Amino acid sequence: MSDVPERSTTAHVHVRANESVSLEMVMGPNSSSASVVPKKTNFNFDGKTEQYYADMLAKLQSSIQHKLPVVDPEEQDTFLRTCQATVAARACCDAAEAANKAAKTPQDKDATQKAWNQAQESLAKSVQVGVAVARPLLRKLWTDWQPNTVDDELVLCSVLYRATPLGLANFVQQGVEEQQLIDQLLSDTPLMTSMLEASGPTNGKYGQAMQIFTSILHHIQAKKKTSRSNNEQQQQQQHDEAQKEDDENALHRLALAVSLELAESIHVFDQPDVPIDPLERYSHYEQAYIANELDEAFPSLTTWEYRWVVNSDASSDQLKWGRQMLSNYYPDHITTTDHQWRYTRAVRTDVPYKHPSWTSKPRTYPQIISGGGECGPRAWFGRFITQTFGIPVWGCRQPGHAALTHWRPEGWVVCLGATWKYCWWNDRWGPDFLLETQARKANATATTSSLPTMGTVPRKDGCSNDDSVYCNTVLRLEWIANALGENELDTMKSIVNPASFWRSLALMQKHILAGDTDSSAVITNDTNENSSLSTTSSMVHSLPPVFAATPNYHTATHRGIQARMMYLADNAASKVIKEASILPQQLQNGGGGGGTIIIPAAACSRPLKSTKNFIFMKSFSGGHQIHHINDEVFEYTLQSTGVPPGKYGLSLKVCTVHADNALQPLLLTITSTNTDRKEWHEDEDDGFESLTSIVSITTPYTMGMWEETKPVEIELFEESSSNNYAHVLSFSRETPNLGLTIKEIILTKCSASSAQT
């Protein structure tokens, strides 16, 4: 039995990883969907002014102070002295850094760098001492104190503290609906707890978050009723039987995340006057999840992690475009098991590092991958494409650079930049954010020496995405600090403050949770544009394992876009045949006696396997496709017995993402080869191989969608000297060029007037 008591969850809504929430749980057992948003009535303000909430907060703070755990004065004094030492060490470190930046000569640079390194080591040791002193103090606290007796008050107090009396008063003064929402929220301890566990609404806007959450629950309830009465009923029933519980859990965490993160408006990229609608944002990811368009890890994320998905500044149309584009153009970026570069590698392969080429206003994400950009646009696109597939992203800045960090099963990682210690975003330092991600992943499988194992309810897939250990320890300490009105810690420095005892203790608890993991934990590796760098800062600990199963942990239940690809590839009607020569499938057109020959792009005779510039990929439309770049030559050998001589219109089903592709046409060379001769000697001129034509094919800019090139006329001649001959279609492009994806080559019998020569 744990010595750290669980908080009570006796009232309406507590959205945890293993729980779901219903409309009735929020609105009350007798409510209907029509009553989610109260009707306007004559508003009676009820005197709920700023002073009203200030008095409520003061009363709670006074009551809580008498119920807090008693800390041994000697132990507290020792811990505070370590805090003072850490603050002093940080000041020395900052001074050494400033001296290093101000140094002019190489000798001064070397000397100040050495001093800075020593100061960093001293700071790291000071933090370690603080953790060592805090460990027994915390162990004793969680053993002796029974916080369940004060949890409800701590939760309510923290909401009032974060929302502020003024913020609540301003919200309820808008009308009766707003007052009812606040009254309902402040009487619902589990819902408030769930909000606090996920870091609360942006800028403390609890009223706005409650409005959004209620609206989304209304949407969910209405959708359930509609789905039972329309043509999707049978499909929905089958889906419910297989995934109902997991889906509801994930979608309700998603709903709360949207409510908290979009409590303050987020605006569409480069459109400051166009706010993202929270209900539309929820609906977008809900539909994408049900359609298996998101990453396989999506349903295993926590509410807090979902927040870093839904705060994308892309419109719904651009999010949908991003998934469709990458699915068509470069499926390998989606299916790779390298979680660090899944999706994000598209920046490396297809966002040229150059001055950006914006073609219209407002700027859009399709323009970035088409026209390229320097570190800013490249980071923007990396964040966009990763969040598009439902992976959390913490965008970060670095000195003179922009990058991104994102979630992965092994732990959060930096992409397109240097290590964590160089990162910051808004008013938070990278290592401080990383520390929280690690502490939140401490779970029932982690071995901790500072507190007993916390009980969690495991998910059906065996993966625990429950951050209850973090919530039961770190957050409780933060709530006590809120009740005492302690100053916030500096998140740009991520160090303790002797004037904020409980917040400093909470920071040490984070270090303990992040550091006490089992032997299977891995160290975070950060990768910049050119190399892989290991994090050396002592502020960064090893990461607890998130998933005990194999990387494809959702394929058994066919959830996620990776599982969808496996299904399509394994059940494709056409399989790739890599032979020196092939007999293409011939399909008859309707009427006219004409015929169409479909040549799978992956059924080439050269090359027979992927190279650096020619890649065979599984295709989301079934079968396979190829991706071409640079000067690689690829060929198709057509046996005369399978392809009758004559004139054909040749076109290709292609996908491109760069507007400049039209400037780099495909060059098609057609030759005929005698297959009777086993050997050929240079001095013999017997018609063994003859050049019949050279054709230029313009590839269109398709914006990531599939499109056929305009047909060009070719003629396949009959060889009179032999009955056994083949036509070789050889394709190449001039360099430099950009990526080109091809699904199939289409030969259609035609007259000269119907094709461009």
C-alpha positions in Angstrom: 0.0 0.0 0.0 1.4 3.4 -0.9 2.4 5.9 1.7 1.4 8.7 -0.6 -2.4 8.9 -0.4 -4.5 9.1 -3.5 -6.7 12.2 -3.9 -10.4 11.5 -3.5 -12.4 11.4 -6.8 -15.9 11.3 -5.6 -17.6 14.0 -7.7 -18.4 14.5 -11.3 -15.5 14.6 -13.7 -11.9 13.5 -13.5 -10.4 13.0 -16.9 -7.5 10.6 -16.5 -5.8 8.3 -18.8 -8.0 5.4 -17.9 -11.3 7.2 -17.4 -13.9 8.8 -19.6 -16.3 11.6 -19.0 -19.9 12.0 -20.1 -22.1 15.0 -20.7 -24.2 14.0 -17.7 -21.1 13.9 -15.5 -20.5 17.6 -16.2 -24.0 18.9 -16.5 -25.6 16.8 -13.9 -27.7 13.5 -14.1 -30.9 15.2 -15.1 -29.5 17.3 -17.9 -30.1 16.9 -21.6 -28.0 17.9 -24.5 -30.2 20.9 -25.1 -29.4 22.2 -21.6 -25.6 22.2 -22.0 -25.6 26.0 -22.6 -28.0 27.6 -20.2 -30.6 29.9 -21.7 -30.4 33.6 -21.1 -32.4 34.9 -18.2 -32.6 38.2 -16.3 -29.1 38.2 -14.9 -28.8 38.5 -11.1 -25.1 39.2 -10.4 -25.4 37.8 -6.9 -22.6 40.1 -5.7 -19.8 37.9 -7.1 -17.3 40.6 -7.4 -13.5 40.5 -7.3 -13.8 40.9 -3.5 -16.1 37.9 -3.2 -13.6 35.6 -4.8 -10.7 37.3 -2.9 -12.5 36.6 0.4 -13.1 33.0 -0.7 -9.4 32.5 -1.5 -8.3 34.1 1.7 -10.6 31.9 3.8 -9.2 28.8 2.1 -5.6 29.9 2.5 -6.2 30.4 6.2 -7.9 27.0 6.6 -5.2 25.2 4.7 -2.3 26.6 6.7 -3.5 24.8 9.8 -3.6 21.4 8.0 -0.2 21.5 6.3 2.4 18.9 7.2 4.9 20.0 9.9 8.4 20.1 8.6 11.3 19.6 11.0 12.9 23.1 11.4 16.4 21.7 11.2 15.7 19.8 8.0 14.0 22.8 6.5 16.9 25.0 7.4 19.4 22.6 5.9 17.4 22.4 2.7 17.1 26.2 2.5 20.9 26.6 2.9 21.4 24.2 -0.1 18.9 26.4 -2.0 21.1 29.5 -1.2 24.2 27.6 -2.3 22.5 26.7 -5.6 21.4 30.3 -6.2 25.0 31.5 -5.6 26.3 28.8 -7.9 23.9 29.9 -10.6 25.0 33.5 -10.2 28.7 32.4 -10.7 27.7 30.4 -13.7 25.8 33.4 -15.3 28.8 35.7 -14.6 31.2 33.2 -16.2 29.0 32.9 -19.2 28.8 36.7 -19.6 32.6 36.9 -19.3 33.0 34.3 -22.0 30.7 36.2 -24.4 32.5 39.4 -23.8 36.0 37.9 -24.3 37.7 39.3 -27.4 41.0 37.4 -27.8 41.4 33.6 -28.3 43.3 33.4 -25.1 40.6 35.2 -23.2 38.0 32.9 -24.8 39.8 29.8 -23.7 40.3 31.1 -20.2 36.7 32.2 -19.7 35.4 29.0 -21.3 37.3 27.0 -18.8 35.9 29.1 -16.0 32.4 28.7 -17.4 32.7 24.9 -17.5 33.9 24.8 -13.9 31.0 27.0 -12.9 28.5 24.7 -14.7 30.1 21.7 -12.9 29.7 23.5 -9.5 26.1 24.3 -10.3 25.4 20.7 -11.2 26.9 19.5 -8.0 24.9 22.0 -6.0 21.7 20.7 -7.6 22.7 17.1 -6.7 23.3 18.2 -3.1 19.8 19.7 -3.0 18.3 16.6 -4.3 20.1 14.5 -1.7 18.9 16.7 1.1 15.4 16.8 -0.2 15.0 13.1 -0.6 14.7 12.0 3.1 12.6 15.1 3.8 10.1 14.2 1.1 10.1 10.5 2.1 9.2 11.5 5.6 6.6 14.0 4.4 4.8 11.4 2.2 4.9 8.8 5.0 3.6 11.0 7.8 1.2 13.4 6.1 -2.3 12.4 5.0 -3.2 15.0 2.3 -6.6 13.6 1.5 -7.9 15.6 4.4 -7.0 18.9 2.7 -7.0 17.9 -1.0 -10.3 19.4 -1.9 -9.4 22.7 -0.3 -6.0 22.7 -2.0 -7.5 22.1 -5.4 -10.1 24.9 -5.0 -7.6 27.2 -3.6 -5.2 26.6 -6.5 -7.9 27.3 -9.1 -8.9 30.5 -7.4 -5.2 31.5 -7.1 -4.4 30.7 -10.8 -7.7 32.2 -12.2 -7.3 35.2 -9.9 -10.3 36.9 -8.2 -10.3 39.6 -10.8 -10.3 37.2 -13.7 -13.2 35.2 -12.3 -15.2 38.4 -11.5 -14.7 39.7 -15.0 -15.9 36.5 -16.5 -19.0 36.0 -14.4 -20.1 39.6 -15.0 -20.6 38.8 -18.6 -24.0 37.1 -17.9 -25.9 34.3 -16.3 -24.3 31.6 -18.4 -20.9 32.6 -17.4 -21.8 32.7 -13.7 -23.4 29.3 -13.9 -20.3 27.8 -15.5 -18.0 29.2 -12.8 -20.4 28.1 -10.0 -20.4 24.6 -11.6 -16.6 24.5 -12.0 -15.9 25.6 -8.4 -18.2 22.9 -7.1 -16.6 20.1 -9.2 -13.4 19.1 -7.5 -12.4 16.2 -9.8 -12.8 18.4 -12.9 -10.7 21.2 -11.3 -8.2 18.5 -10.4 -8.0 17.3 -14.0 -7.5 20.8 -15.2 -4.7 21.4 -12.7 -3.0 18.1 -13.5 -2.7 19.3 -17.1 -1.2 22.6 -16.0 -4.5 24.6 -16.0 -5.9 26.8 -18.7 -3.6 29.2 -20.6 -3.1 32.3 -18.6 -5.5 31.1 -15.9 -8.6 31.5 -18.1 -10.7 28.9 -16.3 -14.1 30.4 -17.3 -13.2 30.3 -21.0 -11.9 26.7 -20.6 -15.1 25.7 -19.0 -17.1 27.2 -21.9 -15.1 25.3 -24.5 -15.2 22.0 -22.6 -19.0 22.2 -22.2 -19.4 23.0 -25.9 -17.2 20.1 -26.9 -19.1 17.7 -24.6 -22.4 18.9 -26.2 -20.9 18.2 -29.6 -19.9 14.7 -28.5 -23.3 13.9 -27.2 -25.1 15.3 -30.3 -22.7 13.2 -32.5 -23.5 10.0 -30.6 -27.3 10.6 -31.2 -26.8 11.3 -34.9 -24.5 8.3 -35.5 -27.2 6.0 -34.2 -29.7 7.2 -36.7 -27.8 7.7 -39.9 -26.2 5.4 -42.5 -23.0 5.1 -40.4 -24.8 3.1 -37.7 -23.4 -0.3 -38.7 -19.9 0.9 -39.2 -20.0 2.8 -35.8 -21.3 -0.3 -34.0 -18.4 -2.4 -35.4 -16.0 0.4 -34.4 -17.5 0.6 -30.9 -17.1 -3.1 -30.4 -13.4 -3.0 -31.0 -12.3 0.4 -29.8 -15.1 2.2 -27.9 -13.4 2.3 -24.5 -10.0 3.4 -25.8 -11.4 5.9 -28.2 -13.7 7.6 -25.6 -10.8 7.8 -23.1 -8.5 9.4 -25.7 -11.1 11.8 -27.1 -12.2 13.0 -23.7 -8.6 13.8 -22.8 -8.3 15.5 -26.1 -11.4 17.6 -25.4 -10.0 18.8 -22.1 -6.7 19.6 -23.7 -8.3 21.7 -26.4 -10.4 23.5 -23.7 -7.3 24.3 -21.6 -4.9 25.2 -24.4 -7.3 27.3 -26.5 -8.8 29.1 -23.5 -6.8 32.0 -24.9 -7.1 32.3 -28.7 -4.5 30.9 -31.0 -4.5 32.5 -34.5 -3.9 30.9 -37.9 -0.4 31.1 -39.2 0.2 34.5 -40.8 -3.4 35.4 -40.2 -3.5 37.4 -36.9 -7.2 38.2 -37.4 -8.3 34.6 -37.8 -8.6 32.7 -34.5 -8.7 28.9 -34.4 -12.1 27.7 -33.4 -11.7 25.3 -30.4 -14.7 23.1 -31.4 -13.4 22.9 -34.9 -9.9 22.0 -33.6 -11.3 19.2 -31.5 -13.5 17.9 -34.3 -10.6 17.9 -36.7 -8.4 15.7 -34.5 -11.4 13.6 -33.5 -12.2 12.8 -37.2 -8.6 12.2 -38.1 -8.2 9.8 -35.1 -11.2 7.8 -36.0 -10.1 7.6 -39.6 -6.7 6.2 -38.6 -4.9 9.3 -40.0 -2.8 10.0 -36.8 0.2 8.4 -35.3 -0.1 5.1 -33.6 0.9 6.7 -30.3 -1.9 9.3 -30.3 -4.4 7.4 -28.1 -1.7 6.8 -25.4 -1.0 10.5 -24.8 -2.0 12.3 -21.6 -4.1 15.4 -21.5 -1.0 17.5 -20.8 0.7 16.0 -23.9 -2.3 16.5 -26.1 -2.0 20.3 -25.4 1.2 20.3 -27.4 -0.6 18.8 -30.3 -3.7 21.0 -30.5 -1.9 24.3 -30.2 -0.7 24.1 -33.8 -1.3 27.4 -35.6 -2.2 25.6 -38.8 -5.8 25.8 -40.1 -7.8 22.6 -40.3 -7.5 22.6 -44.1 -3.7 22.8 -43.9 -3.5 20.1 -41.2 -5.5 17.8 -43.5 -3.4 18.8 -46.5 -0.2 18.0 -44.5 -1.3 14.4 -43.8 -2.5 13.8 -47.3 0.7 15.4 -48.8 3.1 13.3 -46.8 1.1 10.1 -47.3 1.2 10.6 -51.1 4.7 12.1 -51.5 6.9 10.3 -49.0 5.2 7.5 -47.0 8.6 6.4 -45.6 8.6 9.5 -43.4 5.4 8.2 -41.8 6.3 4.5 -41.4 9.9 4.8 -40.3 10.6 3.3 -36.9 13.1 6.2 -36.2 10.8 8.1 -33.9 13.1 11.1 -33.7 12.8 11.8 -37.4 9.3 10.4 -38.1 7.5 13.1 -40.1 10.2 15.7 -39.2 12.7 14.3 -41.7 10.6 15.9 -44.4 12.4 19.1 -43.5 15.7 17.6 -44.3 14.7 16.0 -47.6 12.4 18.6 -49.0 12.6 22.0 -47.4 15.6 23.6 -49.1 17.9 25.7 -46.9 17.6 29.0 -48.8 16.0 32.4 -48.7 12.3 31.7 -48.5 10.2 32.1 -51.6 6.7 33.3 -50.6 4.4 33.3 -53.5 1.2 34.9 -52.0 -0.3 36.4 -48.9 -1.1 35.0 -46.4 1.9 32.7 -46.2 1.1 29.0 -45.9 2.8 25.8 -45.0 2.6 24.5 -48.6 4.6 27.5 -49.6 7.4 26.6 -47.2 8.0 23.1 -48.5 7.7 24.4 -52.0 9.9 27.5 -51.7 12.2 26.5 -48.8 13.6 28.8 -46.1 16.2 29.3 -43.5 16.1 28.1 -39.9 12.8 29.8 -39.1 10.6 28.5 -41.9 12.3 25.0 -41.6 11.5 24.9 -37.9 7.9 26.1 -38.6 7.4 23.3 -41.1 8.9 20.7 -38.8 6.6 21.7 -36.0 3.6 21.8 -38.4 4.1 18.4 -40.0 4.8 16.7 -36.7 1.6 18.1 -35.0 -0.4 17.3 -38.1 0.0 13.6 -37.3 -0.9 14.0 -33.6 2.6 14.1 -32.1 3.2 16.8 -29.3 5.7 19.6 -30.2 7.4 22.2 -28.0 8.7 24.7 -30.4 12.0 26.2 -29.3 14.4 29.0 -30.0 18.2 28.9 -29.7 20.8 31.6 -30.0 20.5 32.9 -33.6 18.5 29.8 -34.5 15.0 28.2 -34.5 14.4 24.5 -33.9 11.8 22.2 -32.4 11.4 19.5 -29.8 8.9 16.8 -29.9 7.5 13.8 -28.0 8.7 10.2 -28.8 8.2 6.9 -27.0 11.7 7.1 -25.6 11.3 10.7 -24.4 11.2 14.2 -25.8 14.0 15.1 -28.2 15.5 18.1 -30.0 15.4 18.2 -33.9 17.0 20.6 -36.3 19.1 22.2 -33.5 21.6 21.9 -30.7 21.0 20.3 -27.3 18.4 21.1 -24.7 20.5 23.5 -22.7 20.5 25.9 -25.7 16.7 25.8 -26.0 14.0 28.1 -24.7 10.5 28.9 -25.6 8.5 32.0 -24.4 9.6 32.3 -20.8 10.8 28.7 -20.2 14.3 27.1 -20.5 14.6 23.9 -22.4 16.0 21.8 -19.5 13.2 22.9 -17.3 10.6 21.7 -19.8 12.5 18.5 -20.3 12.6 17.8 -16.6 8.8 18.1 -16.3 8.3 15.7 -19.2 10.6 13.1 -17.5 9.0 13.6 -14.1 5.5 13.2 -15.5 6.5 9.8 -17.0 7.5 8.4 -13.6 4.9 5.6 -13.2 4.2 2.4 -11.4 6.9 0.6 -13.4 9.6 3.0 -12.3 11.8 2.2 -9.4 12.0 5.1 -7.0 14.0 5.3 -3.8 12.2 8.4 -2.6 8.6 7.3 -2.4 6.6 4.1 -2.7 5.3 2.8 -6.0 2.1 4.6 -6.9 -0.9 2.5 -8.0 -2.2 3.1 -11.6 -4.7 1.3 -13.7 -2.9 -0.2 -16.7 -4.2 0.3 -20.2 -5.3 -2.6 -22.3 -2.3 -2.3 -24.5 0.0 -2.6 -21.4 1.2 1.0 -21.7 0.7 3.3 -18.8 0.2 6.9 -19.8 -0.9 7.9 -16.4 1.1 10.7 -14.7 -0.5 10.1 -11.3 2.8 9.9 -9.5 3.8 13.4 -10.7 0.3 14.7 -9.8 0.2 13.1 -6.4 3.6 14.5 -5.4 4.9 17.5 -7.4 1.5 19.1 -7.9 0.5 18.7 -4.3 3.6 20.6 -3.3 2.8 23.3 -5.9 -0.7 23.5 -4.5 0.6 24.1 -1.0 2.8 26.9 -2.4 -0.3 28.4 -4.0 -2.1 28.3 -0.7 0.9 30.1 0.9 1.2 32.6 -1.9 4.8 31.7 -2.6 6.7 33.4 -5.5 7.1 31.5 -8.7 10.4 29.9 -9.6 12.4 31.3 -12.5 11.6 28.8 -15.3 14.3 30.4 -17.5 16.9 29.2 -14.9 15.2 26.1 -13.4 16.7 26.6 -10.0 15.3 26.7 -6.4 14.5 29.9 -4.5 15.1 30.1 -0.7 12.1 32.3 -0.4 9.8 29.7 -1.9 10.3 26.6 0.2 7.5 24.4 -1.2 8.1 25.3 -4.8 11.7 24.5 -4.4 10.8 21.2 -2.8 8.5 20.5 -5.8 11.4 21.1 -8.1 13.6 18.7 -6.2 10.7 16.1 -6.4 10.8 16.5 -10.2 14.5 15.7 -10.2 13.9 12.7 -8.0 11.1 11.4 -10.3 13.1 12.0 -13.4 16.2 10.4 -12.1 14.8 7.3 -10.3 14.1 5.0 -13.3 14.9 1.4 -14.0 17.9 0.2 -15.9 16.0 0.1 -19.3 15.9 3.9 -19.4 17.7 5.6 -22.2 19.6 8.9 -22.4 18.2 11.6 -24.6 20.1 12.2 -27.8 19.7 15.6 -29.5 20.4 15.9 -33.2 21.2 19.2 -35.0 21.3 19.7 -38.7 24.6 17.9 -39.2 25.4 15.6 -36.3 24.1 13.8 -33.2 25.1 15.3 -29.9 24.6 13.7 -26.5 23.2 15.8 -23.7 25.9 16.4 -21.0 24.0 18.7 -18.7 23.5 17.2 -15.2 20.1 18.9 -15.3 19.0 16.2 -17.8 18.4 12.7 -16.4 17.7 9.4 -18.0 14.2 8.9 -19.2 11.8 6.3 -17.9 10.5 3.8 -20.4 7.1 4.8 -21.8 6.2 1.7 -23.8 7.3 -1.8 -22.8 6.1 -3.3 -26.1 7.7 -3.1 -29.5 7.6 0.2 -31.4 4.5 -0.9 -33.4 2.5 -1.3 -30.2 -0.8 -0.5 -31.8 -0.7 -2.7 -34.8 -2.5 -5.5 -33.0 -5.6 -3.3 -32.7 -5.2 -1.6 -36.1 -5.0 1.9 -34.7 -3.0 4.7 -36.3 -1.7 5.6 -39.7 1.2 3.1 -39.5 -1.2 0.2 -38.9 -3.2 1.4 -41.9 -0.2 1.3 -44.1 0.6 -2.3 -43.0 -2.9 -3.4 -43.8 -2.9 -1.7 -47.2 0.5 -3.1 -48.2 -0.2 -6.6 -47.0 -3.6 -6.7 -48.8 -2.7 -4.8 -52.0 -4.0 -6.3 -55.2 -0.8 -5.6 -57.1 2.6 -6.8 -55.9 5.9 -5.4 -57.1 7.8 -7.9 -59.4 11.5 -6.9 -59.6 12.7 -8.8 -62.7 15.0 -7.8 -65.5 11.9 -7.6 -67.8 8.2 -7.7 -67.2 4.9 -8.2 -68.9 2.8 -5.3 -67.7 -0.9 -5.9 -66.9 -3.1 -4.8 -69.8 -6.4 -3.2 -69.1 -9.0 -2.7 -71.8 -10.6 0.7 -72.1 -14.4 0.9 -72.5 -15.1 0.8 -76.2 -13.2 1.8 -79.3 -11.0 -1.2 -79.3 -8.2 0.8 -77.5 -6.1 -0.5 -74.7 -4.3 1.0 -71.7 -1.1 -0.5 -70.3 -0.5 0.3 -66.6 3.2 -0.1 -65.6 3.7 0.1 -61.8 6.5 2.6 -61.2 8.1 0.2 -58.8 8.3 -2.6 -61.4 11.5 -1.2 -63.0 14.3 -3.2 -64.4 16.9 -0.8 -63.2 17.6 -0.3 -60.4 16.4 -3.4 -58.7 16.7 -2.0 -55.1 16.6 1.3 -53.4 19.6 3.6 -53.8 20.4 7.0 -52.3 18.5 8.8 -55.1 15.9 6.2 -56.1 13.7 4.8 -53.3 11.1 2.1 -53.4 8.2 2.8 -50.9 5.0 1.2 -49.8 2.1 3.2 -51.0 -1.0 4.3 -49.1 -3.0 3.8 -52.3 -1.9 0.2 -52.3 1.1 -1.6 -53.7 4.3 0.5 -54.1 5.7 3.7 -55.6 9.1 5.2 -56.2 10.7 8.5 -55.2 13.4 10.0 -57.5 15.9 12.8 -56.9 19.2 13.9 -58.6 20.6 12.1 -61.6 19.6 8.5 -61.0 18.6 6.7 -64.2 15.7 4.3 -64.0 14.4 1.9 -66.7 11.5 -0.3 -67.6 11.9 -3.2 -70.0 8.7 -4.1 -72.0 8.6 -7.4 -73.8 7.3 -7.2 -77.4 4.9 -10.1 -76.6 3.2 -8.0 -74.0 3.3 -4.5 -75.7 2.1 -4.3 -79.3 3.9 -1.9 -81.6 2.3 1.4 -82.4 1.8 4.9 -81.2 0.9 5.6 -77.5 0.2 8.5 -75.3 2.5 8.2 -72.3 1.8 9.8 -69.0 2.9 9.3 -65.4 0.9 9.5 -62.2 3.1 11.7 -60.1 3.2 13.7 -56.9 5.3 16.8 -56.3 5.6 19.4 -53.6 7.9 22.0 -55.2 6.6 24.6 -57.7 10.0 24.5 -59.5 9.5 20.9 -60.6 8.1 22.2 -63.9 11.6 23.5 -64.7 13.1 20.1 -64.4 11.4 17.8 -66.9 11.9 14.1 -67.1 13.9 13.0 -70.2 12.6 9.7 -71.7 14.8 7.7 -74.0 13.3 4.7 -75.8 15.5 1.9 -77.2 14.7 -1.4 -78.8 16.8 -4.5 -77.7 17.1 -7.8 -79.5 16.6 -10.5 -76.8 17.7 -13.4 -79.1 21.4 -12.6 -78.9 23.1 -13.7 -75.7 26.2 -11.6 -76.4 26.9 -8.5 -78.4 30.2 -7.4 -79.9 31.0 -3.7 -80.5 32.1 -4.4 -84.1 28.8 -6.0 -85.1 26.1 -3.8 -86.4 23.1 -6.2 -86.5 20.4 -4.1 -85.0 20.8 -5.5 -81.5 20.1 -2.2 -79.9 18.5 0.8 -81.6 17.5 4.2 -80.4 14.0 5.1 -81.4 13.1 8.4 -79.7 13.9 10.9 -77.0 11.0 12.7 -75.3 10.8 15.5 -72.7 8.0 15.2 -70.1 7.0 18.2 -68.0 6.2 17.3 -64.4 3.5 19.5 -62.8 3.4 21.1 -59.4 0.7 19.0 -57.7 0.9 20.3 -54.1 1.3 16.8 -52.7 -1.7 15.3 -54.5 -1.7 12.7 -57.2 -1.9 14.0 -60.8 -1.2 12.7 -64.3 1.3 14.4 -66.5 0.1 15.6 -69.9 0.5 12.7 -72.3 3.3 12.7 -74.8 3.3 10.7 -78.0 5.8 7.9 -78.3 6.0 5.1 -81.0 7.1 1.6 -80.3 8.5 0.1 -83.5 8.2 -3.5 -84.6 11.6 -5.1 -85.2 11.6 -7.1 -88.4 14.9 -8.8 -87.7 13.7 -10.7 -84.7 10.5 -11.9 -83.0 12.0 -11.5 -79.6 12.8 -8.0 -78.7 12.0 -5.5 -75.9 11.5 -1.8 -75.6 13.4 -0.1 -72.8 12.0 3.1 -71.4 14.8 5.0 -69.7 14.1 8.0 -67.5 16.5 10.6 -66.2 16.5 14.3 -65.1 19.0 17.1 -65.2 20.5 18.2 -61.9 20.1 19.9 -59.6 16.5 18.9 -59.1 13.8 18.3 -56.4 11.9 15.2 -55.3 9.5 13.5 -57.6 7.2 10.6 -56.6 5.8 8.3 -59.3 3.0 5.8 -58.8 2.6 4.4 -62.3 3.3 4.9 -66.0 0.4 4.8 -68.3 0.5 3.9 -72.0 -2.7 4.6 -74.0 -3.3 3.7 -77.6 -3.9 7.0 -79.3 -3.8 9.0 -82.5 -1.2 11.6 -83.1 -3.7 14.4 -82.5 -4.5 13.3 -79.0 -1.0 13.5 -77.6 1.8 16.1 -77.4 4.9 15.1 -79.3 
